[in-house]
Amino acid sequence: MEIAVVGPLEFTLGFQLAGVENLFNPSDDEEMADTLRSLLNQNEVGVVVVDNIDLMRLPERLRQQLSDSVTPTVLGIGTQEDNTLRESIKSALGVDLWK
């Protein structure tokens, strides 16, 4: 399984330096949505990393699809606090690991 990173160049650069090869730098919100929809249908991608700010700008329906996806697992990371990962782990394990 591969890791894909989607976001602006500033976001993906660190992942590129760490050796991640599947990097996508969409130019606008529509291209971002199209890229993420495409990644949901790729069997070789196991994890998709996206900046939380970019996730919040996506249409609600697509955000729900990304949140519900098991393979690939979509992780929103960034500087703003987000409970998406926390809630995903809590629903999968039945335990809140942050407590």
Secondary structure, DSSP 8 states (H G I E B T S, - for coil): -EEEEES-HHHHHHHHHTT--EEE--SSHHHHHHHHHHHHT-TTEEEEEEEHHHHHTS-HHHHHHHHH--SSEEEEESSS---HHHHHHHHHHSS-TT-
